[in-house]
């Protein structure tokens, strides 16, 4: 298919936040692993994060939830606007890279955007092979491969599946039926192969490629500090589809490989701030202790954050994490109602949330508590209990989202049972930051929107008051050498900090 030249691969993260008018610069870790696969095969591969705004692009640098919720219409409008500057850029990048294969990572909320990217790729060159992977294709593989614009789809962990597919495309073969975890079309008929088992040894995977970025100037040094030390989650949260992707088995990388990757990122990019994107970083207490001790003993001198659960924290582990450089922890709370916590199978109690928040405040580790409203079985009383618990999150910031029933989750099945999800789903409406998301059985849509407005305004006010501006200025100082060379980025950072200061001094009423 490549007519005598080296097979070219372009991996794309579809735009979403950017179409809503917000800046969202981050390194797409999953695509980094796939790019490393292509590199191993000797192919030309690049990563294009279409959600990363140009440094001179006029975007909203605010973190206001009220603004983000109101901005969803901009996203849906952009989907139908072929002249939108982001779609023009997508086309320009594809034409410039001249790929034979376009791989697209697809989360449910980005489904409609992924369709648009696929459409553009085929319009540039109809011979381009479009491959989808990620959470949504894993759960909805048959629906995805039935899309006319999608040639291949990978379910589950995609590295091995993608490698075998690229080998066949490279060699001009078409024996796709042998590739586990792959869906494809043969004679216009969709076929779905047997699923692929999990990668038993994560150390066998090549480290993510962080060098092959389209528009590398859009990234900061710390953009590349996101990584994983494990895959999988043993818990059963009913709103989460992770168990449909990873199963409940948790696999860990060796600590040597984790430390080696940190050293490499620091050396190549100058990153000083890291984030471990494990589903629950502290799920294995002894391993967490070992990682922290290695970070301390090797004097890596990094700051880092992680995501975990309130029932996986204690004072001893938190003190050690702080000593090792942990300066940020995200905790999933979801609801202040014991009844709802039980229904969604969260496996925690409200008292555990309060205890964890008190510990984090006492030990002085900044934290972010995640809440949701809009569960199918929620009542006015349940929502008010969530609001009250949010008010007790002293010492941390609060994140608020609207429940979205993702396919593969137990709550998706519940919402469908209640008739709250149509047979034909418009995925463009799916967003945890859209007030059009409404999946509650016993609360009117009008009343629910009033709750969304109340919550978003209160969260914005609280976070503006509690935000540690000094910490952000400290991070900006660490970036100073990069900013001197990149004045456009410096302006971008200053705008962000000024926006934060404005919200701190002039919060929402």
Phi, psi and omega per residue, in radians:
X1 nan -0.266 -3.066
X2 -1.736 0.061 3.020
X3 0.914 0.880 3.017
X4 1.490 -0.151 3.097
X5 -1.819 2.903 -3.122
X6 -1.109 2.358 3.128
X7 -1.041 2.300 -3.133
X8 -1.925 2.376 -3.097
X9 -2.162 2.274 3.053
X10 -2.105 2.108 -3.121
X11 -1.816 2.212 -2.978
X12 -2.154 2.308 2.903
X13 -1.706 1.999 -3.042
X14 -1.120 2.674 3.110
X15 -1.276 2.567 3.074
X16 -2.573 -1.243 3.117
X17 -1.009 -0.675 -3.108
X18 -1.106 -0.662 3.115
X19 -1.201 -0.366 3.083
X20 -1.509 -0.081 3.106
X21 1.655 0.237 -3.088
X22 -1.948 2.564 3.033
X23 -1.380 2.449 -3.096
X24 -2.710 1.230 -3.079
X25 -1.531 2.053 3.086
X26 -2.728 2.798 3.129
X27 -1.558 2.165 -3.116
X28 -1.351 1.653 -2.969
X29 -1.028 -0.781 -3.113
X30 -1.046 -0.706 3.103
X31 -1.179 -0.515 3.080
X32 -1.074 -0.697 3.093
X33 -1.139 -0.703 3.138
X34 -1.209 -0.629 3.103
X35 -1.115 -0.656 3.087
X36 -1.098 -0.614 3.080
X37 -1.079 -0.828 3.138
X38 -1.100 -0.692 3.111
X39 -1.049 -0.747 -3.120
X40 -1.040 -0.552 3.138
X41 -1.493 0.028 3.128
X42 1.359 0.390 -3.121
X43 -1.636 2.842 3.019
X44 -1.540 2.065 -3.064
X45 -2.345 2.509 3.098
X46 -2.420 2.717 3.087
X47 -2.013 2.224 3.118
X48 -2.115 1.932 3.070
X49 -1.605 1.675 -3.091
X50 -1.256 -0.114 3.099
X51 -1.591 -0.130 3.138
X52 -1.549 2.073 -3.073
X53 -1.329 2.623 3.001
X54 -1.115 2.572 -3.064
X55 -1.114 -0.386 3.106
X56 -1.733 0.061 -3.101
X57 -1.305 2.413 3.111
X58 -1.389 1.790 3.140
X59 -2.257 2.818 3.103
X60 -1.451 2.041 -3.137
X61 -1.617 0.070 3.126
X62 -1.236 2.634 3.020
X63 -1.816 0.317 -3.091
X64 -1.142 2.163 3.086
X65 -1.196 -0.630 3.129
X66 -1.050 -0.733 3.125
X67 -1.230 -0.694 -3.126
X68 -1.137 -0.709 3.134
X69 -1.125 -0.692 -3.131
X70 -1.296 -0.251 -3.041
X71 -1.535 -0.069 -3.047
X72 -1.070 -0.553 3.132
X73 -1.093 -0.552 3.090
X74 -1.052 -0.651 3.123
X75 -1.150 -0.864 -3.116
X76 -1.146 -0.604 3.078
X77 -1.152 -0.715 -3.116
X78 -1.131 -0.536 -3.141
X79 -1.063 -0.525 -3.109
X80 -1.792 0.095 -3.120
X81 -1.860 1.621 -3.094
X82 -1.140 -0.303 -3.131
X83 -1.577 -0.002 3.141
X84 -1.003 2.420 -3.031
X85 -1.070 -0.500 3.117
X86 -1.173 -0.744 3.110
X87 -1.141 -0.620 3.064
X88 -1.079 -0.738 3.120
X89 -1.116 -0.734 3.112
X90 -0.990 -0.816 3.124
X91 -1.089 -0.740 3.133
X92 -1.078 -0.739 -3.135
X93 -1.125 -0.783 -3.138
X94 -1.103 -0.759 3.110
X95 -1.100 -0.692 -3.115
X96 -1.204 -0.725 -3.096
X97 -1.367 -0.408 3.132
X98 0.874 0.957 -3.086
X99 -1.328 2.632 2.939
X100 -1.554 -0.508 -3.123
X101 -2.250 2.264 3.010
X102 -1.986 1.998 3.093
X103 -1.749 2.267 -3.062
X104 -2.138 2.196 3.055
X105 -1.520 2.279 -2.950
X106 -2.232 1.926 2.881
X107 -1.581 2.745 -3.057
X108 -0.965 -0.766 -3.118
X109 -1.134 -0.354 -3.113
X110 -1.781 0.186 -3.085
X111 -0.972 -0.884 -3.093
X112 -1.123 -0.656 3.102
X113 -1.167 -0.672 3.093
X114 -1.109 -0.642 3.064
X115 -1.054 -0.790 -3.136
X116 -1.097 -0.755 3.102
X117 -1.077 -0.727 3.110
X118 -1.078 -0.731 3.129
X119 -1.070 -0.760 3.135
X120 -1.126 -0.750 3.136
X121 -1.019 -0.790 -3.132
X122 -1.200 -0.535 3.118
X123 -1.256 -0.551 3.080
X124 -1.210 -0.787 3.134
X125 -2.745 1.929 -3.067
X126 -1.130 -0.263 3.140
X127 -1.463 -0.172 3.089
X128 -1.043 2.309 3.061
X129 -1.534 2.097 -3.127
X130 -1.699 2.148 -3.109
X131 -2.099 2.188 3.068
X132 -1.820 2.494 3.030
X133 -2.621 3.059 3.136
X134 1.986 -2.961 -3.044
X135 -1.051 -0.829 -3.054
X136 -1.163 -0.832 3.075
X137 -1.049 -0.520 3.124
X138 -1.114 -0.755 -3.092
X139 -1.443 -0.628 -3.027
X140 -2.095 0.859 -2.994
X141 -1.062 -0.698 -3.116
X142 -1.174 -0.759 3.110
X143 -1.075 -0.735 -3.088
X144 -1.145 -0.838 -3.082
X145 -1.221 -0.330 3.060
X146 -1.326 -0.217 3.079
X147 -1.146 2.234 -3.086
X148 -1.019 -0.519 -3.068
X149 -1.463 -0.159 -3.067
X150 -1.753 2.116 3.129
X151 -1.528 -0.681 -3.131
X152 -2.435 2.650 3.037
X153 -2.454 2.428 -3.140
X154 -1.983 2.351 3.092
X155 -1.897 2.669 3.119
X156 1.267 -2.751 3.074
X157 -1.127 2.136 -2.914
X158 -1.619 -0.161 -2.988
X159 -1.035 -0.898 -3.098
X160 -1.193 -0.722 3.123
X161 -1.087 -0.799 -3.139
X162 -1.113 -0.706 3.120
X163 -1.052 -0.836 -3.119
X164 -1.154 -0.625 3.085
X165 -1.131 -0.803 -3.140
X166 -1.087 -0.658 3.108
X167 -1.051 -0.775 3.134
X168 -1.166 -0.743 3.118
X169 -1.139 -0.676 3.120
X170 -1.087 -0.702 -3.081
X171 -1.573 0.037 -3.140
X172 1.260 0.429 -3.137
X173 -1.658 2.853 3.114
X174 -2.466 0.602 3.121
X175 -1.568 1.048 -3.012
X176 -1.268 -0.336 -3.111
X177 -1.123 -0.286 -3.129
X178 -1.513 -0.169 -3.015
X179 -1.553 1.935 3.127
X180 -1.142 2.481 3.115
X181 1.439 0.076 -3.071
X182 -1.887 2.515 2.931
X183 -2.094 2.520 -3.078
X184 -2.712 3.060 3.101
X185 -1.980 2.356 3.063
X186 -2.288 2.074 -3.072
X187 0.945 0.738 3.098
X188 1.192 0.177 3.106
X189 -1.898 2.234 -3.127
X190 -1.267 2.389 3.087
X191 -2.287 2.407 3.131
X192 -2.091 2.059 -3.124
X193 -1.360 2.963 3.063
X194 -1.056 2.572 -3.133
X195 -1.165 2.759 3.109
X196 -1.718 2.463 3.078
X197 -1.208 2.885 -3.135
X198 -1.218 2.675 3.029
X199 -1.203 2.002 -3.053
X200 -1.196 -0.736 -3.083
X201 -2.059 1.801 -3.098
X202 -1.123 -0.380 3.109
X203 -1.166 -0.312 3.119
X204 -1.253 -0.337 3.141
X205 -1.344 2.381 3.079
X206 -1.159 2.497 3.110
X207 -0.991 2.578 -3.134
X208 -1.006 2.472 3.076
X209 -1.418 2.026 3.133
X210 -1.880 0.059 -3.050
X211 -1.707 -0.488 -2.954
X212 -1.586 0.917 -3.068
X213 -1.663 2.316 2.909
X214 -1.279 2.356 -3.077
X215 1.024 1.004 -3.136
X216 -1.083 -0.386 -3.133
X217 -1.161 -0.212 3.141
X218 -1.414 -0.068 -3.036
X219 -1.955 2.566 3.012
X220 -1.626 2.905 3.101
X221 -0.984 -0.737 -3.087
X222 -1.325 -0.188 3.068
X223 -1.042 -0.495 -3.047
X224 -1.606 0.071 -3.098
X225 -1.513 0.161 3.081
X226 -1.565 2.364 -3.063
X227 -2.764 2.985 3.077
X228 -2.130 2.590 3.036
X229 -1.980 -0.145 3.126
X230 -2.710 2.891 3.008
X231 -2.305 2.469 3.092
X232 1.810 2.798 -3.123
X233 -2.557 2.275 -3.079
X234 -1.462 -0.031 -3.014
X235 -1.630 2.985 -2.957
X236 -2.081 0.460 -3.071
X237 -0.869 2.184 -2.983
X238 -1.247 -0.271 3.139
X239 -1.607 -0.100 -2.991
X240 -1.862 2.423 3.122
X241 -1.789 0.173 -3.065
X242 -1.026 -0.640 -3.106
X243 -1.150 -0.401 3.055
X244 -1.343 -0.241 3.138
X245 -1.758 -0.878 -3.049
X246 -1.769 -0.182 -2.838
X247 1.107 -2.998 -3.111
X248 -1.607 0.128 -3.131
X249 -1.491 2.261 3.085
X250 -1.771 2.191 3.100
X251 -2.002 2.444 -3.073
X252 -2.026 2.457 2.954
X253 -1.262 2.718 3.033
X254 -1.160 2.588 -3.129
X255 -1.124 -0.596 3.088
X256 -1.008 -0.757 -3.120
X257 -1.189 -0.624 3.110
X258 -1.117 -0.868 -3.120
X259 -1.112 -0.693 3.116
X260 -1.073 -0.723 3.132
X261 -1.144 -0.699 3.105
X262 -1.068 -0.806 3.097
X263 -0.994 -0.774 -3.111
X264 -1.121 -0.750 3.137
X265 -1.137 -0.752 3.105
X266 -1.050 -0.779 -3.077
X267 -1.171 -0.757 -3.032
X268 -1.424 -0.598 -2.991
X269 -2.093 -0.183 -3.110
X270 1.301 0.342 -3.111
X271 -1.154 2.347 3.101
X272 -2.070 -0.255 -3.136
X273 -2.100 2.199 -3.054
X274 -2.123 2.778 3.006
X275 -2.413 2.234 3.115
X276 -1.648 1.961 -3.016
X277 -1.549 0.464 3.041
X278 -1.086 2.596 3.090
X279 -1.019 -0.745 3.072
X280 -2.537 1.694 -2.990
X281 -1.050 -0.589 -3.059
X282 -1.720 0.353 -3.085
X283 -1.087 -0.550 3.054
X284 -1.918 1.741 -3.002
X285 -1.038 -0.810 -3.095
X286 -1.097 -0.676 3.124
X287 -1.170 -0.686 3.085
X288 -1.033 -0.753 3.101
X289 -1.054 -0.772 -3.122
X290 -1.109 -0.743 3.120
X291 -1.088 -0.802 -3.130
X292 -1.062 -0.759 3.135
X293 -1.112 -0.644 3.090
X294 -1.154 -0.736 3.114
X295 -1.061 -0.684 3.130
X296 -1.243 -0.871 -3.038
X297 -1.154 -0.539 3.140
X298 -1.599 0.071 3.072
X299 0.864 0.829 -3.127
X300 -1.192 -0.463 3.055
X301 0.943 0.869 3.069
X302 -1.978 2.728 2.924
X303 -1.754 2.529 -3.105
X304 -2.654 2.754 3.089
X305 -2.265 2.962 -3.121
X306 -2.763 2.957 3.060
X307 -1.955 2.389 3.089
X308 -2.746 -2.989 -3.112
X309 -1.954 2.697 -3.113
X310 -1.173 -0.468 -3.136
X311 -1.502 0.114 3.093
X312 -2.013 0.369 -3.133
X313 -2.153 2.517 2.997
X314 -2.581 2.944 -3.029
X315 -1.105 -0.703 -3.117
X316 -1.069 -0.846 -3.094
X317 -1.192 -0.614 3.139
X318 -1.193 -0.705 3.090
X319 -1.065 -0.745 3.140
X320 -1.173 -0.738 3.123
X321 -1.057 -0.734 3.122
X322 -1.116 -0.748 3.114
X323 -1.058 -0.587 -3.119
X324 -1.428 -0.028 3.069
X325 1.967 0.004 -3.135
X326 -1.176 2.123 3.131
X327 -2.249 0.309 -3.125
X328 -2.915 2.232 3.121
X329 -2.325 2.282 3.035
X330 -1.748 2.265 3.126
X331 -2.165 2.379 3.097
X332 -1.553 2.030 3.121
X333 -1.818 -0.902 3.071
X334 1.373 -1.051 -3.027
X335 -2.466 2.640 3.034
X336 -1.672 0.073 -3.139
X337 -1.763 2.130 3.093
X338 -1.044 -0.609 -3.127
X339 -1.108 -0.807 -3.136
X340 -1.203 -0.720 3.098
X341 -0.976 -0.648 3.106
X342 -1.238 -0.761 -3.118
X343 -1.083 -0.722 -3.105
X344 -1.503 0.054 3.062
X345 1.021 0.692 -3.141
X346 -1.174 -0.591 3.096
X347 1.407 0.335 3.082
X348 -2.289 2.894 3.072
X349 -2.021 2.727 3.140
X350 -1.012 -0.676 -3.131
X351 -1.100 -0.589 3.092
X352 -1.155 -0.628 3.096
X353 -1.099 -0.846 -3.128
X354 -1.078 -0.736 3.136
X355 -1.102 -0.780 -3.141
X356 -1.102 -0.754 3.128
X357 -1.083 -0.707 3.112
X358 -1.134 -0.724 3.108
X359 -1.080 -0.820 -3.110
X360 -1.083 -0.696 3.100
X361 -1.162 -0.756 -3.110
X362 -1.130 -0.698 -3.118
X363 -1.460 -0.164 3.076
X364 1.168 0.825 2.959
X365 -1.873 1.996 3.094
X366 -1.007 2.476 -3.135
X367 -2.435 2.833 3.115
X368 -2.216 2.146 -3.116
X369 -1.811 2.184 -3.090
X370 -1.692 2.235 3.113
X371 -2.173 2.715 3.043
X372 -2.354 2.577 2.915
X373 -2.266 2.744 3.103
X374 1.887 0.272 3.080
X375 -1.127 2.579 -3.067
X376 -0.919 -0.672 -3.063
X377 -1.625 0.101 -3.069
X378 -1.217 2.544 3.045
X379 -2.052 3.027 3.077
X380 -0.999 -0.724 -3.134
X381 -1.084 -0.732 3.130
X382 -1.083 -0.772 -3.122
X383 -1.132 -0.694 3.104
X384 -1.130 -0.631 3.087
X385 -1.145 -0.652 3.067
X386 -1.109 -0.744 3.125
X387 -1.071 -0.728 3.137
X388 -1.140 -0.707 3.130
X389 -1.183 -0.657 3.072
X390 -0.998 -0.687 -3.130
X391 -1.131 -0.381 -3.104
X392 -1.577 0.020 -3.129
X393 -1.406 0.976 3.129
X394 -1.210 2.309 3.137
X395 1.713 -0.097 -3.142
X396 -2.421 2.895 3.027
X397 -1.557 2.847 -3.091
X398 -2.095 2.313 3.015
X399 -1.899 2.404 -3.051
X400 -2.256 2.322 3.089
X401 -2.449 2.854 3.120
X402 -1.713 2.246 -3.105
X403 -0.936 2.310 3.109
X404 -2.247 2.061 -3.086
X405 -1.363 1.645 -3.107
X406 -1.351 2.449 3.103
X407 -0.973 2.477 -3.120
X408 1.622 -0.134 3.111
X409 -1.725 2.705 3.127
X410 -1.125 -0.627 -3.139
X411 -1.236 -0.419 2.992
X412 -1.093 -0.799 3.119
X413 -1.104 -0.665 3.112
X414 -1.116 -0.824 3.141
X415 -1.071 -0.693 3.112
X416 -1.182 -0.674 3.113
X417 -1.046 -0.663 3.135
X418 -1.404 0.005 -3.125
X419 1.314 0.403 -3.095
X420 -1.594 -0.170 3.120
X421 -2.092 2.172 -3.139
X422 -1.239 2.803 3.098
X423 -1.072 -0.727 3.092
X424 -1.784 1.887 -3.040
X425 -1.601 2.331 3.007
X426 -1.581 1.721 -3.041
X427 -1.152 -0.327 3.129
X428 -1.180 -0.349 3.100
X429 -1.446 -0.184 -3.066
X430 -1.391 1.908 3.063
X431 -2.855 2.300 3.134
X432 -1.297 0.039 3.061
X433 -2.089 0.540 3.077
X434 -2.171 2.215 3.127
X435 -1.269 -0.139 3.033
X436 -1.281 -0.313 3.020
X437 -1.176 1.968 -3.074
X438 -2.527 1.888 -3.075
X439 -2.360 0.644 -3.086
X440 -1.817 2.330 -3.052
X441 -1.346 -0.711 -2.942
X442 -2.028 0.288 3.066
X443 -2.199 2.319 -3.126
X444 -1.152 2.716 3.138
X445 -1.107 -0.663 3.120
X446 -1.087 -0.819 3.127
X447 -1.118 -0.679 -3.136
X448 -1.118 -0.723 3.108
X449 -1.088 -0.594 3.074
X450 -1.137 -0.684 3.062
X451 -1.102 -0.760 3.135
X452 -1.033 -0.780 3.126
X453 -1.107 -0.760 3.136
X454 -1.082 -0.830 -3.104
X455 -1.130 -0.825 -3.059
X456 -1.109 -0.711 3.135
X457 -1.187 -0.724 3.135
X458 -1.150 -0.759 3.130
X459 -1.064 -0.753 3.118
X460 -1.049 -0.752 -3.139
X461 -1.137 -0.814 -3.138
X462 -1.065 -0.848 -3.084
X463 -1.153 -0.594 3.097
X464 -1.123 -0.664 3.133
X465 -1.280 -0.649 -3.013
X466 -1.591 -0.243 -3.020
X467 -1.066 2.335 3.116
X468 -1.527 1.562 -3.086
X469 -1.084 -0.619 -3.122
X470 -1.003 -0.662 3.140
X471 -1.107 -0.672 3.132
X472 -1.204 -0.690 3.094
X473 -1.145 -0.591 3.077
X474 -1.077 -0.773 3.114
X475 -1.124 -0.668 3.105
X476 -1.099 -0.672 3.098
X477 -1.075 -0.726 3.107
X478 -1.079 -0.489 -3.133
X479 -1.508 -0.039 -2.967
X480 -0.899 -0.786 3.133
X481 -0.996 -0.655 3.106
X482 -1.236 -0.657 -3.075
X483 -1.188 -0.606 3.117
X484 -1.043 -0.690 -3.132
X485 -1.363 -0.313 -3.037
X486 -2.300 1.382 -3.062
X487 -1.035 -0.563 3.113
X488 -1.074 -0.705 3.098
X489 -1.171 -0.663 3.117
X490 -1.041 -0.765 3.107
X491 -1.075 -0.750 3.110
X492 -0.983 -0.822 -3.131
X493 -1.140 -0.743 -3.128
X494 -1.078 -0.715 3.101
X495 -1.062 -0.723 3.127
X496 -1.063 -0.843 -3.116
X497 -1.152 -0.686 3.103
X498 -1.126 -0.649 3.084
X499 -1.095 -0.716 3.107
X500 -1.117 -0.764 3.140
X501 -1.083 -0.720 3.121
X502 -1.040 -0.748 -3.123
X503 -1.223 -0.494 -3.138
X504 -1.258 -0.718 -3.080
X505 -1.484 -0.617 -3.104
X506 -2.152 1.196 -3.105
X507 -1.190 2.892 3.082
X508 -1.095 2.574 3.105
X509 -1.147 nan nan
